[in-house]
């Protein structure tokens, strides 16, 4: 039974961290401009330093708070680095809803037809 509880707590913890990260990424993190290496440094410091400074910390802090913030900072680093991007599954020739394709690429400049010149050329040949 304890194995099932452990697995269930890991799954719930992962879901909570991912939901919190996605919500904060949507509403807050895109506004914050920070260097990706600073975020990675914070994540690594948070991973190592609490064990050295506070060896007998409470179990919930050691099991949930520190790993949760580490995973959150690491996901933010990966997002800033470009590892987490939405990729198109199949390339298509048409634009979908909400596509940001540049419309200037579709415009083809063609010379305007001058009908009077065509008439004059035909009349000159006679």
Order of alpha helices (4+ residues) and beta strands (2+ residues): alpha-alpha-alpha-alpha
